[in-house]
Every structure is written in structure tokens, then in C-alpha cells.
């Protein structure tokens, strides 16, 4: 599937998937036939049965991802549900830094994890083309039998050269600007709708003696790529966004510098709590704590819908949705699309073909897993049969509705870049710190990375 079609497919299917999530009535229960793929692959579970329990497979597999903290705790509930369903057991390993490098080292050394949850489509393409991950069909799972569990096109996200290698297991909106309603009320301000409103709000709060923004970008430079992508999509539009993140538009295009300059209107020493230098050395969860910790020093934090689960489940369990934590849409910037949304997501892939790997991958496509995960409030499930009733708070239900109602939905741009691409977030760190970014040099490296991937 070519890249432009992948973007179009994602837009269409995100709306369809979340429309399904938003309709609680008529959603299948975890034990109905809709919660399991059809039994067209040899050895697949009959519809309605727990896949692991019906196969008789036994053994232990290990599953890796980047998640730690409350994200890990939420995913552990899914693993617990799988472990209770039959003879197969799954253990979890968190790889918090240099994820792709660690995976490659283990693959090269002949000691790969059994299952990996990949944070980027670029990583997926790389590992698929070098033979490091297994095709879903080679596990004994018929990709066509999975289609009924997803809106048309969702499975295409995990395809490389028309073969299904991975399956999307969760996603979140990345168009949520988080804030403290209690502090807004005290300061007599309201959530911004436009970028001009946002700049006015930042100045108003700063004039009252508080740096309004929490920020943590180091070593988590990806937080800055999300800032850039949200601004770029709303400013330059969906078509240019597609071109930039597929190698068709050079990074020397003036629209890139314009978006960076816009980003710096907010991310500067006047508005970032503790200043930019400190933010570039602060972990992103610590940035959340600047706003939602028990001793807040700022009023707002920008990041995806997963912030709600981390803030309430890890940073400060005393938070009250609607009173001390809430979110609003990322401010509009007057671009060609009226209400665009960026999303981020993760796909699951097999690195070994043990029988229990098949059982686990199959389980992750069912409403059993989707509902279990959705109930934690940490994710939006791409599985159609997951009911809106599974989402525990209004914060998460609104997140789903935001994507459903978007005019354009685009996947996280930096996650679409080739695996060998230079670190966009590191360049953005330089930019907000006042250094000049060599976009021509960046473009040269990106072109090489795209060429090496083919």
C-alpha cells in the first residue's frame, strides 16, 4: 500500500472505528462471536471461545514495549487476562531507552523477545524487510479472518509490501491540551480555541506571576515532535503533512520553519516553567507533574490523551476530572482543514513463532483484550466490539469523540519516518533553545534514510 493511501485509509478508518466505539448499544459482549476472529485459519479458536483456552497450547512467552509506570500497569491487566485464559502465559519486559537498538542487538544475538510492541511504523518497515519479524499468516493466523474485528483499513497500518506483519493494538489522540480547571478559574481565564487565544492566555497567566506551561523533552525528544506535528497540520494542512512525512516534501520547505517559529511563540523562557534549558533535560512525565503533581507550578501541559491516565494513575491519584484536570482541543491555526487531529498508536508484532505467540497475538485482536485495556482509561481501542461503556471517564470518552468528529485524522508524523532517520526531536530541542537548525543537512539525512529503506 503506498504511503498516500495509508494516510487516507487511516483518516477514514479512525472515524469509523471510533464511531463504533462510541455506540454502546448493540456492541458485542466479550463472549460473543464478534469478540473473536472467525475460525478460518488452521488451529484458530472457534468464534466465541477464548483462543488460548481452546488450543491446548502451553508455555511462557515474553512481551516487550517502551511502557513503564502507569502505562505498564494498565497493560499488565491485559496480560493478566490472557494469562488467566489458558495454558499460555506472557511476561512483560519494559525497554525504556534505545528501544530499536536493544531489539536489533537481541535479534542479532539470537535472543529476540517473542513479541514486540513497536512504537513507530518506520521501525515496523525496517524489521519486516530485514526478516526480523514474522508475517501474521506465518503464525497460522489468517489475516482475512481478522478483518471483521476492525473497520476497513485499520489492518493496513501493519502491512509492509502488502503483507500483514503487525496489528494495531491501541491509539490515542495527540490533539489534547491538558490544563488545571481550578487554576483557570482562579485566574479568570478560559480554554483557548485559536492560537491567538492561546498566546493571549499564556501572557495573561505569565503576567500574574506563573509560568503557564509544563514541559519535559529530555531524553524524551518525541514530545517536541508532537508539538511540531500538531502545529504543522493545523497550519500547512493535511496534504502537506502527508508529503512532508512521506519524503515527498523537503524539510527545507518554508512551511517547516514557519511551524517551528510558531512553536517557539509558546515554548520559550517566558512561558515554560523552569525555562527551556531545564525542560530540555527534564523527563516528560516530570513535565506532567509540573502541572498535575501535588505541588503544581504550571497550568497547562500539551501531550496526547494518555496524559489523563498517567496523571491520575501515577502522578497524582487525588486529581478530580473536570475540577483539577481536564483537556481542550489543541488550538486552531487557520489552516486549510477545519478541525484536524493527529493520533499516535502502537502495533504488535511477533519475533518468534512459538505456539503461544500465535495465541497471544490472536487474543490481542479480541474484545476481551480491548475492553480490559479500555477500562484502564489509558487507551482508545481500535477493536470495533469494544463498547463506549468500557471507557471509565468522560475524559477518555471525549477523546474518542474528538477523533470521530475530526475533519482530518493523521498518524504521528515522526513515527512514519524511516527507522534510520535523524532525530527530529533533537533538532527541535536546538530550535527552542535558540540555535539555528540546519534543515538542509537534516533533509539530506532523511533522503538517505528513505533510500536505504527501499
N, C-alpha and C positions, 0 to 999 in steps of 0.2 A: 504494500500500500504506500503510495507516495506521500510525502510529508504534508502537502497542502490538503490532501483528502483526509489525513489523520486529524488535522485540526478541525476540518468541517465535521467529520464524524464525531469528534469529541463534543463540539458545540451541540449538535443535535441530540446526542445520547445523554449528555449530562442533564438536559432539561427533561428528557423522557424518564430517566432513572429517578430523578428527584420528584417528578410528578407522581411516580408510583410510590415513592417513599412517603409522599405527603397525603396519600389516601389510605387512612387507617381502615376504613370499612372495606371488606372484601379481600384484604390481604391474607395470604395463606398463613396458617399457623406453622410452627417449626416441624410438625409431624405430618403435614400434608404432602402430596406428591410434588407440589410446587417448590418444596424446600430441598429437593434433591434432584440431580440430573437424571435424565432418562437412562435406562439400562441398555444402551446400545453398544457400549464398549465391553469387550470380554472381561468378565470379572467385576463389572460395575455393580453397585448396590441397586436392588430394585427400588423403584420410586417409593418414597415414604419411609425407607429404613435408614437407620444410622449407617453410613458407609463403612466405618471401621468395624462396627459390631457384626455386620453381615458377611464380611470377607474371611474372617478367621485368621487374618494376618496378625502377627505379634512381633514385638521388638521395640527398640528405642531409637529415635532419630533426634538430631539437634537442628534447631532453627535459629538463624542469626538475623539481626537487624541493627539499625542505629539507635533504637529506642532505649531510653533509660527513664528513671524516675516514674512519674505517674503514667507516662505513655507505656512503659514496660509493665506496670501494674495492670493497666487496662488490657493489654494483650495477653497477659498471663491468665486472665479469666477465660479467654478464648482457648488457650492451651489446656486449661483445666477441664473445660467442656469436652474437648477432644479426648483427653486422657481418660475421662470417665465413660467414653462411648464404646470402648472395645479393648482389644489386646494390644494395640499400638500406643506408645507413649512418646511425647515430644518434650524435650527440654529446651530452654531458651538461653541464648548467649548474646549479650549486648556488646557490640563493637562500636565504641563511641567516636573514635577518631580514625582517619585514613581508611575508611571502610573498604573502598575498592582495592586499595593497595594490600590490605590484610587478606581480602578474599583471593586476590591474584597470587599472593605468596603461598597461601594454603592450597590453592589449586595446583600450582606448580610443584609444590612439595608432596603432592599426592594425598593430602589430608583435607579435602574440602568439607565444608559443612554439608549436611544433607539437603537443607532448604535455606534459601536466602530471600529476604525481602529487600528488594532493590529500590533505592530512593530516586533513581533517575532513569529515563528512557535511554539516555546515552550509554549508561552502564549496561543496560539490557542489550542494546545492539552489539556492544563490544563483546560481552561474554557469550552471546548467542553465536556470533560469527566466528569466534575462535574455538567453538565447541565445548566451552566450559559448562554450559547449562544444557539440560535435556529438553527436547521438544515434548510438549504436553502429550502428544499422541504416542510418543515412545515410552511413556509411563503406563500405557494401557488405558488412557482416558481419551474418549472420543471428543474432540473439540466441538463437533456439531451437537453433541448431547448436552453441552453446557449452555448453548445459545438461549434456551428458554429461561434461564436464571437471570439474564441481563437484557437490558434494552439493546436494540440492534446497534452494533458498532463498538460497544464497550470492550469486547474481547479483542478488537483490532488494535487497541493500545498496546497489548502484549505481543503483537506479531512482529516478526523480523523476516523480511523477504518472503512474506505471505504464509509463514509457518508460525503457529502459536507456541511461544516459549514461556510466557508468563501470563498471569491473571491479576487484574487489578483487585485489591482486597479492601482498600479504604481510600477516602479522599476527604479534603476539607476545602472550604472557600479560603482564598487568600486575599479577600477584599473586605476584611473586618477590621475596623479601627476601634480598639478597646479603650474604655475610659471609666473614670470613677464618677458615677452619678451624684454621690454625696458632695464631692468636691466641686462639680459643675454647679450644683445648686448653691453652694456656699459662695461661689464666685459670680453667680448671676449670669452664667453662660449656658448655651445650648449646643448640642452636637452640630458640627458643620455639615453643609450639604455640598458646597463647592470649594475649590482650592483657595479662592479668595476668602471665603468664610473661615477656612482652616487657618490661613495666615493671620487673619484678624484675631481669631481665638487664641493662637499661640502668643501673640503680642499682648493681648488683654491679660492672660494668665501670668506672663512674664512680668508685666508691669506691676502686678500685685505681689511680686517677690518670689514666685515659684517657677522653676524651670519646668515647662509642661510635659516634656517627653522623656519616657524611659527608653533606653537603647542599650543593646549588647550585641556587638558584631565580631568579637574575637574570642576564640578561634572560629566562631560561627558566622563566617562572612556571608553565608547564604541569606541571612536576614536582610542584608542590603540589596541583594539581587531581587528580593520580593518587593522592596520599596521601588526599585527601578522599574520592574515589570508592571506594577500597578499604575505607576505614573505614565510609563511609555504607552501602555494600552489605552489609557484614557486620553492621552494627548495626541498620539500619532494614529491610533485606530488599529482595528484588528488585522487589516490586510498587511500593514507594515510590520506589525508584531509577528505575523506568520513569516514574513520574508526575513526579518532580522534573525529569528531563532531557527531558521532552516538553511542559512548560508546563502540566501538569495540577495540580501541587502547588506552592504558592507557596514562595519562598525564605525567607519569614518563618515557615514551619512549624518548631516546636521541634526537630524531628529534625535540621535543618541546624546549629543552634547546638550541639546535643549532639555531633554529629560533629566540629565544629571544636574544641570543648573537649577531646574525646578526642585529637585530633591534637596539640594543644598539650601533652598529657601527655608526648609524646615529643620534639616539636620545640620545644625551649627551650634557654636558655643553659647549663643543667646538662648536657645530653646531646649537643648539636651541636658538633662540632669547630670551634673558632674563633668560636663564638657566632652568634646569629641575624642580627645586623646584617651580619656578613661573609658569611653564607650567602646573604642576600638580594641580594648583589652579586656572587656567585660563579657562574660558568658551571656547568652541570650536569655536564659531562664532568670539570671540575676537582673536582667533588664525588666522582665515581667515583675520581679519583686520590688523594683523601684516604684511601681505604680500600685501593685496589689498585695505587697507584703504588709506585715502588721505595723510597720512604720513607714508609710509611703512618703516619697519625696517628689513624686511627679504625678500628673493627672491622666496621661494617655500613653498607650503602647500600641504600636502597629505590628500586627502579625496575623496569621491565619486563625481559623475557627478553633484549632486545637488549643489556643491560649486559654479558652474557658476551662477546659478540663484540667490543664496544668495549674492554672491559677487557683482554682477551687479545690483541686485534689492533692496539690503538692505544695504550692507556695503559701497558701493561707486558707485553711479549711473553714475559717469563720466568715468568709465572703458570702454576701447575700445577693443573688442575681436580681438586677433591677434597682438595687439600693447601693451596693458598694462595688458592683461590677456589671458592665453592660457593653454593648458594641453598637456601632453605627456603620453604614456603608462608607467605604473609602471615598474621599471627596472627588467629585467630578471635575474634569479639567477642560471641558468644552470641545472634546474631540468628535470625530465623526460618528461614534457609537454612543447611544444614549445612556445605557446602564450596563457596561461590560463588567465581567467578573473573571478573575484568574482563580484557578484551583490548583492544588497540589495533591499528588497521590502516590501510592506505593504499589508495586506489583510483586507477586510471589513466584519464585522460580525454583526448580529442582536441580541440584548439582550431582545427586546420585539417583539410582533407580531402585533403591530398596523398596520392598512391598509397602512398608509403612509410609514411604514418601507419597506414593500414589494415594493412600488413604487420607493423608493429611491434606494434600492439595485438593482432593475431592471434597473433604469436609469444609475447606475454606470457601467453597462455592455455594454452600447451603445457607438457608435461613437460620439454621441452628447457630452457626458461627456469626452470621451477620447480626442477628438480634442480640446475642450475647455481647458483642462488641459495641453495638449501638447503645445498649443500656448503660454503658460506662460514661456516655456523653463525650467521648474523646474523638469520635469519627463520624463521618457520614458513610453509610454503606452503599456500594454500587449494586447490591443484590436486590432485585425487584421485590421479592417477597418480604423484605424487612418492613415492618409496619412503623408508621409515624409514632405509634404509641410506645415504641421501644426507646425513643429519644427522651431522656429524663427531664430536660429543662426547656424552657421557652427559648433560651439562648441557642440551643442546637436546632430546634425546630425552625427558628427564624433563619438560621444559616442555610438549611436545606431550601427554604422558600426563596432565599436571596438568589441562589443559583438557578432555581426553577424559573424565576421571573426575569433573568438577565437577557439582554438583547444579544450579547455575545459572550461565550464562555471559552477561555483559552487556558491550556495547560501551562504550568510553571515553565517559563522560558529557559531558565538555566538548566533545568532537568532534561530539556530536549537537546542541549548542546552535545557534541560528541565527547566521548569519555576522555579523550586526550586534550580537550580544550583548556586554555589558560583559565585561571580563577577570576571570573568576573567580579566576585565579591571583593577580592583583594584590590582590584583596580578601583572599585567604588570606595573602599576604605581610604585609598590615597586621595580620591576626589573630595570627600567630605573633610579630610584633614588639610585641604588647601593645596595639594600637589597637582601638577598637570599630568593628566593621563595620556599616554602615547597610544591613541586609538588606532593609528596606522600599524604600529607594531602588534597590537592586540589582534587586529584584523588578519595580519599575516599568519599569526599562530593559529587562529581559528580556521583559516583556509586550509592550512596543513593538516589540522586535526580532522576536518571533514574529508579531505582527500585520503587520509590514512584509514578512515573507517570503511571506505568503499572496497 
